Amino acid sequence: MTPTSLSESRIFSPAGFRDRVQSALSAPQGEDRTEPSDFDLNPEMAAVRPHPDALATARPAAVLIPAIARSTVTLLFTQRTDHLAAHAGQIAFPGGKAEPFDADPLATALREAREEIGLDSTLVTPLGTLARYLTGTGFHITPVIGLVDPDFVLAIDDNEVAETFEVPLPFLMNPNNYQLHSQTIGGHERRFYAVPYEGRFIWGATAGILHNMHQRLFAP
């Protein structure tokens, strides 16, 4: 979907996006609907790590999907620094594992966004949460969608985050921009979604969450 008509342009405005998210997330889901995961494109991973066991032992986490309230909404991403022990250099949403003192996934997502990029929580209007996403690395991630005042000022933790950048929401919600890639990881071929954008490569769990966001909010 691209904003080629007046109605589509409204969908990607701050008010239109807010209304779409709240309407879509309040609609009932079928009982057979399963949570998205890295296992969806890699069923053979279940032979290495059975899906029920992965779900039972997964660590709770949350990410903030920062929807910047520009005339056409954009999503804010971080690029992790190259020296990190895990997921070095990858593109992600601000977020991380839940701590015992976090009241709920929203609290986790807002805290991590403050710590990683200095995003002021008072500038974030929570719109709702997407289905949790199970990663092959053992995290059960709750994606929290938040509408962010465009006058925000960031203070990036340069130990974790190399830079931030924005991508227009219409681009990310266009299914034609999603690709299927594969890579050998730990001796096993792993398939994953990827969204190339202006020389950047959004992939893995982040692209999986985006794909599910499109399915939940914009798919027919």
PyMOL commands that place a pseudoatom at each C-alpha (Angstrom):
pseudoatom trace, name=CA, resn=MET, resi=1, chain=A, elem=C, hetatm=0, pos=[0.000, 0.000, 0.000]
pseudoatom trace, name=CA, resn=THR, resi=2, chain=A, elem=C, hetatm=0, pos=[1.314, 3.419, -0.958]
pseudoatom trace, name=CA, resn=PRO, resi=3, chain=A, elem=C, hetatm=0, pos=[-0.312, 6.814, -0.400]
pseudoatom trace, name=CA, resn=THR, resi=4, chain=A, elem=C, hetatm=0, pos=[-1.450, 7.257, -4.013]
pseudoatom trace, name=CA, resn=SER, resi=5, chain=A, elem=C, hetatm=0, pos=[-4.943, 8.486, -3.116]
pseudoatom trace, name=CA, resn=LEU, resi=6, chain=A, elem=C, hetatm=0, pos=[-6.388, 10.947, -0.643]
pseudoatom trace, name=CA, resn=SER, resi=7, chain=A, elem=C, hetatm=0, pos=[-7.784, 8.139, 1.518]
pseudoatom trace, name=CA, resn=GLU, resi=8, chain=A, elem=C, hetatm=0, pos=[-4.464, 6.294, 1.599]
pseudoatom trace, name=CA, resn=SER, resi=9, chain=A, elem=C, hetatm=0, pos=[-2.617, 9.511, 2.430]
pseudoatom trace, name=CA, resn=ARG, resi=10, chain=A, elem=C, hetatm=0, pos=[-4.894, 9.945, 5.434]
pseudoatom trace, name=CA, resn=ILE, resi=11, chain=A, elem=C, hetatm=0, pos=[-4.144, 6.421, 6.652]
pseudoatom trace, name=CA, resn=PHE, resi=12, chain=A, elem=C, hetatm=0, pos=[-0.473, 7.337, 6.955]
pseudoatom trace, name=CA, resn=SER, resi=13, chain=A, elem=C, hetatm=0, pos=[-1.080, 10.664, 8.667]
pseudoatom trace, name=CA, resn=PRO, resi=14, chain=A, elem=C, hetatm=0, pos=[-0.678, 10.670, 12.465]
pseudoatom trace, name=CA, resn=ALA, resi=15, chain=A, elem=C, hetatm=0, pos=[-4.433, 10.740, 13.085]
pseudoatom trace, name=CA, resn=GLY, resi=16, chain=A, elem=C, hetatm=0, pos=[-5.158, 8.164, 10.406]
pseudoatom trace, name=CA, resn=PHE, resi=17, chain=A, elem=C, hetatm=0, pos=[-2.463, 5.811, 11.647]
pseudoatom trace, name=CA, resn=ARG, resi=18, chain=A, elem=C, hetatm=0, pos=[-3.633, 6.159, 15.249]
pseudoatom trace, name=CA, resn=ASP, resi=19, chain=A, elem=C, hetatm=0, pos=[-7.197, 5.311, 14.202]
pseudoatom trace, name=CA, resn=ARG, resi=20, chain=A, elem=C, hetatm=0, pos=[-6.032, 2.343, 12.091]
pseudoatom trace, name=CA, resn=VAL, resi=21, chain=A, elem=C, hetatm=0, pos=[-3.919, 0.882, 14.909]
pseudoatom trace, name=CA, resn=GLN, resi=22, chain=A, elem=C, hetatm=0, pos=[-6.587, 1.253, 17.555]
pseudoatom trace, name=CA, resn=SER, resi=23, chain=A, elem=C, hetatm=0, pos=[-9.285, -0.166, 15.282]
pseudoatom trace, name=CA, resn=ALA, resi=24, chain=A, elem=C, hetatm=0, pos=[-7.194, -3.120, 14.098]
pseudoatom trace, name=CA, resn=LEU, resi=25, chain=A, elem=C, hetatm=0, pos=[-5.885, -4.047, 17.529]
pseudoatom trace, name=CA, resn=SER, resi=26, chain=A, elem=C, hetatm=0, pos=[-9.334, -3.914, 19.097]
pseudoatom trace, name=CA, resn=ALA, resi=27, chain=A, elem=C, hetatm=0, pos=[-10.759, -6.351, 16.513]
pseudoatom trace, name=CA, resn=PRO, resi=28, chain=A, elem=C, hetatm=0, pos=[-11.073, -9.958, 17.750]
pseudoatom trace, name=CA, resn=GLN, resi=29, chain=A, elem=C, hetatm=0, pos=[-8.643, -12.531, 16.374]
pseudoatom trace, name=CA, resn=GLY, resi=30, chain=A, elem=C, hetatm=0, pos=[-9.464, -16.090, 15.399]
pseudoatom trace, name=CA, resn=GLU, resi=31, chain=A, elem=C, hetatm=0, pos=[-8.740, -18.744, 17.991]
pseudoatom trace, name=CA, resn=ASP, resi=32, chain=A, elem=C, hetatm=0, pos=[-6.358, -20.517, 15.604]
pseudoatom trace, name=CA, resn=ARG, resi=33, chain=A, elem=C, hetatm=0, pos=[-4.166, -17.452, 15.135]
pseudoatom trace, name=CA, resn=THR, resi=34, chain=A, elem=C, hetatm=0, pos=[-0.655, -18.187, 16.360]
pseudoatom trace, name=CA, resn=GLU, resi=35, chain=A, elem=C, hetatm=0, pos=[2.022, -15.765, 17.470]
pseudoatom trace, name=CA, resn=PRO, resi=36, chain=A, elem=C, hetatm=0, pos=[4.666, -14.995, 14.814]
pseudoatom trace, name=CA, resn=SER, resi=37, chain=A, elem=C, hetatm=0, pos=[8.173, -16.329, 15.288]
pseudoatom trace, name=CA, resn=ASP, resi=38, chain=A, elem=C, hetatm=0, pos=[11.498, -17.136, 13.644]
pseudoatom trace, name=CA, resn=PHE, resi=39, chain=A, elem=C, hetatm=0, pos=[10.158, -20.685, 13.360]
pseudoatom trace, name=CA, resn=ASP, resi=40, chain=A, elem=C, hetatm=0, pos=[7.498, -19.664, 10.823]
pseudoatom trace, name=CA, resn=LEU, resi=41, chain=A, elem=C, hetatm=0, pos=[9.954, -19.600, 7.917]
pseudoatom trace, name=CA, resn=ASN, resi=42, chain=A, elem=C, hetatm=0, pos=[12.209, -22.267, 9.447]
pseudoatom trace, name=CA, resn=PRO, resi=43, chain=A, elem=C, hetatm=0, pos=[10.099, -25.222, 10.597]
pseudoatom trace, name=CA, resn=GLU, resi=44, chain=A, elem=C, hetatm=0, pos=[13.177, -27.433, 10.614]
pseudoatom trace, name=CA, resn=MET, resi=45, chain=A, elem=C, hetatm=0, pos=[14.467, -25.371, 13.554]
pseudoatom trace, name=CA, resn=ALA, resi=46, chain=A, elem=C, hetatm=0, pos=[11.946, -27.275, 15.662]
pseudoatom trace, name=CA, resn=ALA, resi=47, chain=A, elem=C, hetatm=0, pos=[14.095, -30.373, 15.251]
pseudoatom trace, name=CA, resn=VAL, resi=48, chain=A, elem=C, hetatm=0, pos=[16.997, -28.532, 16.860]
pseudoatom trace, name=CA, resn=ARG, resi=49, chain=A, elem=C, hetatm=0, pos=[14.979, -26.641, 19.448]
pseudoatom trace, name=CA, resn=PRO, resi=50, chain=A, elem=C, hetatm=0, pos=[11.350, -27.768, 19.752]
pseudoatom trace, name=CA, resn=HIS, resi=51, chain=A, elem=C, hetatm=0, pos=[8.967, -24.829, 19.461]
pseudoatom trace, name=CA, resn=PRO, resi=52, chain=A, elem=C, hetatm=0, pos=[6.983, -25.570, 22.676]
pseudoatom trace, name=CA, resn=ASP, resi=53, chain=A, elem=C, hetatm=0, pos=[10.226, -25.800, 24.642]
pseudoatom trace, name=CA, resn=ALA, resi=54, chain=A, elem=C, hetatm=0, pos=[11.454, -22.557, 23.074]
pseudoatom trace, name=CA, resn=LEU, resi=55, chain=A, elem=C, hetatm=0, pos=[8.243, -20.849, 24.100]
pseudoatom trace, name=CA, resn=ALA, resi=56, chain=A, elem=C, hetatm=0, pos=[8.366, -22.215, 27.655]
pseudoatom trace, name=CA, resn=THR, resi=57, chain=A, elem=C, hetatm=0, pos=[11.949, -21.110, 28.254]
pseudoatom trace, name=CA, resn=ALA, resi=58, chain=A, elem=C, hetatm=0, pos=[11.942, -17.824, 26.292]
pseudoatom trace, name=CA, resn=ARG, resi=59, chain=A, elem=C, hetatm=0, pos=[12.869, -14.660, 28.147]
pseudoatom trace, name=CA, resn=PRO, resi=60, chain=A, elem=C, hetatm=0, pos=[10.289, -11.846, 28.055]
pseudoatom trace, name=CA, resn=ALA, resi=61, chain=A, elem=C, hetatm=0, pos=[11.334, -8.698, 26.216]
pseudoatom trace, name=CA, resn=ALA, resi=62, chain=A, elem=C, hetatm=0, pos=[9.723, -5.673, 24.598]
pseudoatom trace, name=CA, resn=VAL, resi=63, chain=A, elem=C, hetatm=0, pos=[10.532, -3.199, 21.842]
pseudoatom trace, name=CA, resn=LEU, resi=64, chain=A, elem=C, hetatm=0, pos=[9.098, 0.207, 21.107]
pseudoatom trace, name=CA, resn=ILE, resi=65, chain=A, elem=C, hetatm=0, pos=[7.956, 0.788, 17.537]
pseudoatom trace, name=CA, resn=PRO, resi=66, chain=A, elem=C, hetatm=0, pos=[8.404, 4.581, 17.480]
pseudoatom trace, name=CA, resn=ALA, resi=67, chain=A, elem=C, hetatm=0, pos=[5.949, 6.019, 14.948]
pseudoatom trace, name=CA, resn=ILE, resi=68, chain=A, elem=C, hetatm=0, pos=[7.045, 9.611, 14.428]
pseudoatom trace, name=CA, resn=ALA, resi=69, chain=A, elem=C, hetatm=0, pos=[4.028, 11.895, 13.984]
pseudoatom trace, name=CA, resn=ARG, resi=70, chain=A, elem=C, hetatm=0, pos=[5.228, 13.663, 10.841]
pseudoatom trace, name=CA, resn=SER, resi=71, chain=A, elem=C, hetatm=0, pos=[2.788, 14.631, 8.050]
pseudoatom trace, name=CA, resn=THR, resi=72, chain=A, elem=C, hetatm=0, pos=[3.482, 11.134, 6.713]
pseudoatom trace, name=CA, resn=VAL, resi=73, chain=A, elem=C, hetatm=0, pos=[4.338, 8.872, 9.651]
pseudoatom trace, name=CA, resn=THR, resi=74, chain=A, elem=C, hetatm=0, pos=[7.846, 7.382, 9.774]
pseudoatom trace, name=CA, resn=LEU, resi=75, chain=A, elem=C, hetatm=0, pos=[9.245, 4.617, 11.962]
pseudoatom trace, name=CA, resn=LEU, resi=76, chain=A, elem=C, hetatm=0, pos=[12.447, 5.198, 13.909]
pseudoatom trace, name=CA, resn=PHE, resi=77, chain=A, elem=C, hetatm=0, pos=[15.137, 2.496, 13.928]
pseudoatom trace, name=CA, resn=THR, resi=78, chain=A, elem=C, hetatm=0, pos=[18.474, 2.065, 15.651]
pseudoatom trace, name=CA, resn=GLN, resi=79, chain=A, elem=C, hetatm=0, pos=[21.630, 0.600, 14.191]
pseudoatom trace, name=CA, resn=ARG, resi=80, chain=A, elem=C, hetatm=0, pos=[23.551, -1.300, 16.839]
pseudoatom trace, name=CA, resn=THR, resi=81, chain=A, elem=C, hetatm=0, pos=[27.260, -0.706, 17.290]
pseudoatom trace, name=CA, resn=ASP, resi=82, chain=A, elem=C, hetatm=0, pos=[29.700, -3.146, 15.708]
pseudoatom trace, name=CA, resn=HIS, resi=83, chain=A, elem=C, hetatm=0, pos=[31.432, -4.162, 18.945]
pseudoatom trace, name=CA, resn=LEU, resi=84, chain=A, elem=C, hetatm=0, pos=[28.430, -5.633, 20.764]
pseudoatom trace, name=CA, resn=ALA, resi=85, chain=A, elem=C, hetatm=0, pos=[28.580, -9.312, 21.684]
pseudoatom trace, name=CA, resn=ALA, resi=86, chain=A, elem=C, hetatm=0, pos=[25.091, -9.995, 20.285]
pseudoatom trace, name=CA, resn=HIS, resi=87, chain=A, elem=C, hetatm=0, pos=[23.483, -8.696, 17.085]
pseudoatom trace, name=CA, resn=ALA, resi=88, chain=A, elem=C, hetatm=0, pos=[26.352, -6.318, 16.378]
pseudoatom trace, name=CA, resn=GLY, resi=89, chain=A, elem=C, hetatm=0, pos=[25.641, -3.864, 13.573]
pseudoatom trace, name=CA, resn=GLN, resi=90, chain=A, elem=C, hetatm=0, pos=[22.053, -4.980, 13.119]
pseudoatom trace, name=CA, resn=ILE, resi=91, chain=A, elem=C, hetatm=0, pos=[19.068, -2.702, 12.666]
pseudoatom trace, name=CA, resn=ALA, resi=92, chain=A, elem=C, hetatm=0, pos=[16.501, -2.870, 15.449]
pseudoatom trace, name=CA, resn=PHE, resi=93, chain=A, elem=C, hetatm=0, pos=[13.783, -1.074, 17.326]
pseudoatom trace, name=CA, resn=PRO, resi=94, chain=A, elem=C, hetatm=0, pos=[14.817, 0.273, 20.742]
pseudoatom trace, name=CA, resn=GLY, resi=95, chain=A, elem=C, hetatm=0, pos=[14.105, -2.410, 23.302]
pseudoatom trace, name=CA, resn=GLY, resi=96, chain=A, elem=C, hetatm=0, pos=[15.433, -5.266, 25.355]
pseudoatom trace, name=CA, resn=LYS, resi=97, chain=A, elem=C, hetatm=0, pos=[14.689, -7.853, 28.001]
pseudoatom trace, name=CA, resn=ALA, resi=98, chain=A, elem=C, hetatm=0, pos=[12.146, -7.199, 30.726]
pseudoatom trace, name=CA, resn=GLU, resi=99, chain=A, elem=C, hetatm=0, pos=[13.440, -6.442, 34.209]
pseudoatom trace, name=CA, resn=PRO, resi=100, chain=A, elem=C, hetatm=0, pos=[11.664, -7.500, 37.439]
pseudoatom trace, name=CA, resn=PHE, resi=101, chain=A, elem=C, hetatm=0, pos=[10.842, -3.870, 38.242]
pseudoatom trace, name=CA, resn=ASP, resi=102, chain=A, elem=C, hetatm=0, pos=[9.109, -3.239, 34.893]
pseudoatom trace, name=CA, resn=ALA, resi=103, chain=A, elem=C, hetatm=0, pos=[5.359, -3.082, 35.436]
pseudoatom trace, name=CA, resn=ASP, resi=104, chain=A, elem=C, hetatm=0, pos=[4.500, -4.362, 31.956]
pseudoatom trace, name=CA, resn=PRO, resi=105, chain=A, elem=C, hetatm=0, pos=[5.844, -4.532, 28.374]
pseudoatom trace, name=CA, resn=LEU, resi=106, chain=A, elem=C, hetatm=0, pos=[5.083, -0.829, 27.847]
pseudoatom trace, name=CA, resn=ALA, resi=107, chain=A, elem=C, hetatm=0, pos=[7.291, 0.031, 30.821]
pseudoatom trace, name=CA, resn=THR, resi=108, chain=A, elem=C, hetatm=0, pos=[10.073, -2.162, 29.401]
pseudoatom trace, name=CA, resn=ALA, resi=109, chain=A, elem=C, hetatm=0, pos=[9.827, -0.603, 25.944]
pseudoatom trace, name=CA, resn=LEU, resi=110, chain=A, elem=C, hetatm=0, pos=[9.803, 2.978, 27.241]
pseudoatom trace, name=CA, resn=ARG, resi=111, chain=A, elem=C, hetatm=0, pos=[12.673, 2.333, 29.668]
pseudoatom trace, name=CA, resn=GLU, resi=112, chain=A, elem=C, hetatm=0, pos=[14.828, 0.760, 26.980]
pseudoatom trace, name=CA, resn=ALA, resi=113, chain=A, elem=C, hetatm=0, pos=[14.083, 3.626, 24.585]
pseudoatom trace, name=CA, resn=ARG, resi=114, chain=A, elem=C, hetatm=0, pos=[15.178, 6.110, 27.249]
pseudoatom trace, name=CA, resn=GLU, resi=115, chain=A, elem=C, hetatm=0, pos=[18.359, 4.158, 27.970]
pseudoatom trace, name=CA, resn=GLU, resi=116, chain=A, elem=C, hetatm=0, pos=[19.348, 3.473, 24.362]
pseudoatom trace, name=CA, resn=ILE, resi=117, chain=A, elem=C, hetatm=0, pos=[18.410, 6.675, 22.559]
pseudoatom trace, name=CA, resn=GLY, resi=118, chain=A, elem=C, hetatm=0, pos=[17.292, 9.103, 25.265]
pseudoatom trace, name=CA, resn=LEU, resi=119, chain=A, elem=C, hetatm=0, pos=[13.698, 9.232, 24.038]
pseudoatom trace, name=CA, resn=ASP, resi=120, chain=A, elem=C, hetatm=0, pos=[11.529, 11.165, 26.504]
pseudoatom trace, name=CA, resn=SER, resi=121, chain=A, elem=C, hetatm=0, pos=[8.648, 8.885, 27.513]
pseudoatom trace, name=CA, resn=THR, resi=122, chain=A, elem=C, hetatm=0, pos=[6.319, 11.867, 27.923]
pseudoatom trace, name=CA, resn=LEU, resi=123, chain=A, elem=C, hetatm=0, pos=[6.531, 12.412, 24.157]
pseudoatom trace, name=CA, resn=VAL, resi=124, chain=A, elem=C, hetatm=0, pos=[5.249, 8.890, 23.428]
pseudoatom trace, name=CA, resn=THR, resi=125, chain=A, elem=C, hetatm=0, pos=[1.522, 8.130, 23.160]
pseudoatom trace, name=CA, resn=PRO, resi=126, chain=A, elem=C, hetatm=0, pos=[1.034, 4.337, 23.403]
pseudoatom trace, name=CA, resn=LEU, resi=127, chain=A, elem=C, hetatm=0, pos=[-1.339, 3.017, 20.720]
pseudoatom trace, name=CA, resn=GLY, resi=128, chain=A, elem=C, hetatm=0, pos=[-1.302, -0.714, 21.466]
pseudoatom trace, name=CA, resn=THR, resi=129, chain=A, elem=C, hetatm=0, pos=[0.730, -3.901, 21.249]
pseudoatom trace, name=CA, resn=LEU, resi=130, chain=A, elem=C, hetatm=0, pos=[1.191, -6.408, 18.467]
pseudoatom trace, name=CA, resn=ALA, resi=131, chain=A, elem=C, hetatm=0, pos=[1.317, -10.159, 19.000]
pseudoatom trace, name=CA, resn=ARG, resi=132, chain=A, elem=C, hetatm=0, pos=[4.445, -11.274, 20.803]
pseudoatom trace, name=CA, resn=TYR, resi=133, chain=A, elem=C, hetatm=0, pos=[7.286, -12.473, 18.570]
pseudoatom trace, name=CA, resn=LEU, resi=134, chain=A, elem=C, hetatm=0, pos=[9.367, -15.530, 19.493]
pseudoatom trace, name=CA, resn=THR, resi=135, chain=A, elem=C, hetatm=0, pos=[12.978, -15.438, 18.334]
pseudoatom trace, name=CA, resn=GLY, resi=136, chain=A, elem=C, hetatm=0, pos=[15.241, -18.391, 17.685]
pseudoatom trace, name=CA, resn=THR, resi=137, chain=A, elem=C, hetatm=0, pos=[17.679, -16.891, 20.190]
pseudoatom trace, name=CA, resn=GLY, resi=138, chain=A, elem=C, hetatm=0, pos=[15.193, -17.332, 23.020]
pseudoatom trace, name=CA, resn=PHE, resi=139, chain=A, elem=C, hetatm=0, pos=[13.333, -14.042, 23.462]
pseudoatom trace, name=CA, resn=HIS, resi=140, chain=A, elem=C, hetatm=0, pos=[9.562, -13.518, 23.539]
pseudoatom trace, name=CA, resn=ILE, resi=141, chain=A, elem=C, hetatm=0, pos=[9.219, -9.929, 22.339]
pseudoatom trace, name=CA, resn=THR, resi=142, chain=A, elem=C, hetatm=0, pos=[6.168, -7.720, 22.828]
pseudoatom trace, name=CA, resn=PRO, resi=143, chain=A, elem=C, hetatm=0, pos=[6.159, -4.945, 20.181]
pseudoatom trace, name=CA, resn=VAL, resi=144, chain=A, elem=C, hetatm=0, pos=[4.603, -1.742, 21.542]
pseudoatom trace, name=CA, resn=ILE, resi=145, chain=A, elem=C, hetatm=0, pos=[3.460, 0.835, 18.983]
pseudoatom trace, name=CA, resn=GLY, resi=146, chain=A, elem=C, hetatm=0, pos=[3.853, 4.425, 20.178]
pseudoatom trace, name=CA, resn=LEU, resi=147, chain=A, elem=C, hetatm=0, pos=[3.110, 7.712, 18.407]
pseudoatom trace, name=CA, resn=VAL, resi=148, chain=A, elem=C, hetatm=0, pos=[6.038, 10.062, 19.037]
pseudoatom trace, name=CA, resn=ASP, resi=149, chain=A, elem=C, hetatm=0, pos=[5.949, 13.858, 19.035]
pseudoatom trace, name=CA, resn=PRO, resi=150, chain=A, elem=C, hetatm=0, pos=[8.183, 14.937, 16.111]
pseudoatom trace, name=CA, resn=ASP, resi=151, chain=A, elem=C, hetatm=0, pos=[9.898, 17.571, 18.279]
pseudoatom trace, name=CA, resn=PHE, resi=152, chain=A, elem=C, hetatm=0, pos=[11.820, 14.886, 20.191]
pseudoatom trace, name=CA, resn=VAL, resi=153, chain=A, elem=C, hetatm=0, pos=[15.547, 15.271, 20.840]
pseudoatom trace, name=CA, resn=LEU, resi=154, chain=A, elem=C, hetatm=0, pos=[17.631, 12.116, 21.214]
pseudoatom trace, name=CA, resn=ALA, resi=155, chain=A, elem=C, hetatm=0, pos=[20.646, 11.397, 23.423]
pseudoatom trace, name=CA, resn=ILE, resi=156, chain=A, elem=C, hetatm=0, pos=[22.110, 8.207, 21.988]
pseudoatom trace, name=CA, resn=ASP, resi=157, chain=A, elem=C, hetatm=0, pos=[24.036, 5.726, 24.134]
pseudoatom trace, name=CA, resn=ASP, resi=158, chain=A, elem=C, hetatm=0, pos=[26.957, 5.314, 21.766]
pseudoatom trace, name=CA, resn=ASN, resi=159, chain=A, elem=C, hetatm=0, pos=[28.039, 2.123, 23.512]
pseudoatom trace, name=CA, resn=GLU, resi=160, chain=A, elem=C, hetatm=0, pos=[24.932, 0.359, 22.170]
pseudoatom trace, name=CA, resn=VAL, resi=161, chain=A, elem=C, hetatm=0, pos=[23.683, 2.472, 19.275]
pseudoatom trace, name=CA, resn=ALA, resi=162, chain=A, elem=C, hetatm=0, pos=[25.757, 3.692, 16.340]
pseudoatom trace, name=CA, resn=GLU, resi=163, chain=A, elem=C, hetatm=0, pos=[22.978, 5.821, 14.830]
pseudoatom trace, name=CA, resn=THR, resi=164, chain=A, elem=C, hetatm=0, pos=[19.252, 6.196, 14.340]
pseudoatom trace, name=CA, resn=PHE, resi=165, chain=A, elem=C, hetatm=0, pos=[17.277, 6.746, 11.153]
pseudoatom trace, name=CA, resn=GLU, resi=166, chain=A, elem=C, hetatm=0, pos=[13.679, 6.957, 9.961]
pseudoatom trace, name=CA, resn=VAL, resi=167, chain=A, elem=C, hetatm=0, pos=[11.827, 5.093, 7.215]
pseudoatom trace, name=CA, resn=PRO, resi=168, chain=A, elem=C, hetatm=0, pos=[8.475, 6.251, 5.796]
pseudoatom trace, name=CA, resn=LEU, resi=169, chain=A, elem=C, hetatm=0, pos=[5.630, 4.066, 7.008]
pseudoatom trace, name=CA, resn=PRO, resi=170, chain=A, elem=C, hetatm=0, pos=[4.076, 3.649, 3.524]
pseudoatom trace, name=CA, resn=PHE, resi=171, chain=A, elem=C, hetatm=0, pos=[7.314, 2.006, 2.356]
pseudoatom trace, name=CA, resn=LEU, resi=172, chain=A, elem=C, hetatm=0, pos=[7.355, -0.401, 5.296]
pseudoatom trace, name=CA, resn=MET, resi=173, chain=A, elem=C, hetatm=0, pos=[3.679, -1.304, 4.929]
pseudoatom trace, name=CA, resn=ASN, resi=174, chain=A, elem=C, hetatm=0, pos=[4.048, -2.108, 1.217]
pseudoatom trace, name=CA, resn=PRO, resi=175, chain=A, elem=C, hetatm=0, pos=[4.327, -5.923, 0.918]
pseudoatom trace, name=CA, resn=ASN, resi=176, chain=A, elem=C, hetatm=0, pos=[6.238, -5.543, -2.358]
pseudoatom trace, name=CA, resn=ASN, resi=177, chain=A, elem=C, hetatm=0, pos=[9.205, -4.239, -0.363]
pseudoatom trace, name=CA, resn=TYR, resi=178, chain=A, elem=C, hetatm=0, pos=[9.635, -7.490, 1.595]
pseudoatom trace, name=CA, resn=GLN, resi=179, chain=A, elem=C, hetatm=0, pos=[12.102, -10.093, 0.396]
pseudoatom trace, name=CA, resn=LEU, resi=180, chain=A, elem=C, hetatm=0, pos=[12.906, -13.622, 1.508]
pseudoatom trace, name=CA, resn=HIS, resi=181, chain=A, elem=C, hetatm=0, pos=[16.595, -14.276, 2.152]
pseudoatom trace, name=CA, resn=SER, resi=182, chain=A, elem=C, hetatm=0, pos=[18.561, -17.161, 3.592]
pseudoatom trace, name=CA, resn=GLN, resi=183, chain=A, elem=C, hetatm=0, pos=[21.854, -17.468, 5.425]
pseudoatom trace, name=CA, resn=THR, resi=184, chain=A, elem=C, hetatm=0, pos=[23.782, -20.335, 6.965]
pseudoatom trace, name=CA, resn=ILE, resi=185, chain=A, elem=C, hetatm=0, pos=[23.905, -19.803, 10.736]
pseudoatom trace, name=CA, resn=GLY, resi=186, chain=A, elem=C, hetatm=0, pos=[25.400, -22.418, 13.043]
pseudoatom trace, name=CA, resn=GLY, resi=187, chain=A, elem=C, hetatm=0, pos=[25.541, -24.930, 10.209]
pseudoatom trace, name=CA, resn=HIS, resi=188, chain=A, elem=C, hetatm=0, pos=[21.838, -24.558, 9.399]
pseudoatom trace, name=CA, resn=GLU, resi=189, chain=A, elem=C, hetatm=0, pos=[20.215, -22.617, 6.606]
pseudoatom trace, name=CA, resn=ARG, resi=190, chain=A, elem=C, hetatm=0, pos=[17.909, -19.965, 8.073]
pseudoatom trace, name=CA, resn=ARG, resi=191, chain=A, elem=C, hetatm=0, pos=[15.283, -18.097, 6.050]
pseudoatom trace, name=CA, resn=PHE, resi=192, chain=A, elem=C, hetatm=0, pos=[14.178, -14.643, 7.078]
pseudoatom trace, name=CA, resn=TYR, resi=193, chain=A, elem=C, hetatm=0, pos=[12.350, -11.553, 5.895]
pseudoatom trace, name=CA, resn=ALA, resi=194, chain=A, elem=C, hetatm=0, pos=[14.384, -8.552, 4.789]
pseudoatom trace, name=CA, resn=VAL, resi=195, chain=A, elem=C, hetatm=0, pos=[13.471, -4.987, 3.842]
pseudoatom trace, name=CA, resn=PRO, resi=196, chain=A, elem=C, hetatm=0, pos=[16.278, -3.154, 2.022]
pseudoatom trace, name=CA, resn=TYR, resi=197, chain=A, elem=C, hetatm=0, pos=[16.001, 0.627, 2.228]
pseudoatom trace, name=CA, resn=GLU, resi=198, chain=A, elem=C, hetatm=0, pos=[18.461, 3.172, 0.852]
pseudoatom trace, name=CA, resn=GLY, resi=199, chain=A, elem=C, hetatm=0, pos=[21.506, 1.009, 1.398]
pseudoatom trace, name=CA, resn=ARG, resi=200, chain=A, elem=C, hetatm=0, pos=[20.316, -0.357, 4.740]
pseudoatom trace, name=CA, resn=PHE, resi=201, chain=A, elem=C, hetatm=0, pos=[19.243, -3.945, 5.361]
pseudoatom trace, name=CA, resn=ILE, resi=202, chain=A, elem=C, hetatm=0, pos=[16.438, -4.489, 7.863]
pseudoatom trace, name=CA, resn=TRP, resi=203, chain=A, elem=C, hetatm=0, pos=[16.169, -8.213, 8.560]
pseudoatom trace, name=CA, resn=GLY, resi=204, chain=A, elem=C, hetatm=0, pos=[15.624, -10.942, 11.135]
pseudoatom trace, name=CA, resn=ALA, resi=205, chain=A, elem=C, hetatm=0, pos=[13.249, -10.405, 14.031]
pseudoatom trace, name=CA, resn=THR, resi=206, chain=A, elem=C, hetatm=0, pos=[12.871, -6.690, 13.235]
pseudoatom trace, name=CA, resn=ALA, resi=207, chain=A, elem=C, hetatm=0, pos=[11.697, -7.445, 9.703]
pseudoatom trace, name=CA, resn=GLY, resi=208, chain=A, elem=C, hetatm=0, pos=[9.531, -10.268, 11.056]
pseudoatom trace, name=CA, resn=ILE, resi=209, chain=A, elem=C, hetatm=0, pos=[7.816, -7.863, 13.454]
pseudoatom trace, name=CA, resn=LEU, resi=210, chain=A, elem=C, hetatm=0, pos=[7.310, -5.369, 10.623]
pseudoatom trace, name=CA, resn=HIS, resi=211, chain=A, elem=C, hetatm=0, pos=[5.831, -8.097, 8.422]
pseudoatom trace, name=CA, resn=ASN, resi=212, chain=A, elem=C, hetatm=0, pos=[3.409, -9.046, 11.178]
pseudoatom trace, name=CA, resn=MET, resi=213, chain=A, elem=C, hetatm=0, pos=[2.571, -5.368, 11.694]
pseudoatom trace, name=CA, resn=HIS, resi=214, chain=A, elem=C, hetatm=0, pos=[1.585, -5.126, 8.046]
pseudoatom trace, name=CA, resn=GLN, resi=215, chain=A, elem=C, hetatm=0, pos=[-0.479, -8.304, 8.292]
pseudoatom trace, name=CA, resn=ARG, resi=216, chain=A, elem=C, hetatm=0, pos=[-2.264, -7.095, 11.418]
pseudoatom trace, name=CA, resn=LEU, resi=217, chain=A, elem=C, hetatm=0, pos=[-2.906, -3.493, 10.368]
pseudoatom trace, name=CA, resn=PHE, resi=218, chain=A, elem=C, hetatm=0, pos=[-3.068, -3.367, 6.584]
pseudoatom trace, name=CA, resn=ALA, resi=219, chain=A, elem=C, hetatm=0, pos=[-3.553, -6.798, 4.999]
pseudoatom trace, name=CA, resn=PRO, resi=220, chain=A, elem=C, hetatm=0, pos=[-7.018, -7.342, 3.458]
for i in range(1, 220): cmd.bond("trace and resi %d" % i, "trace and resi %d" % (i + 1))
show_as sticks, trace
zoom trace
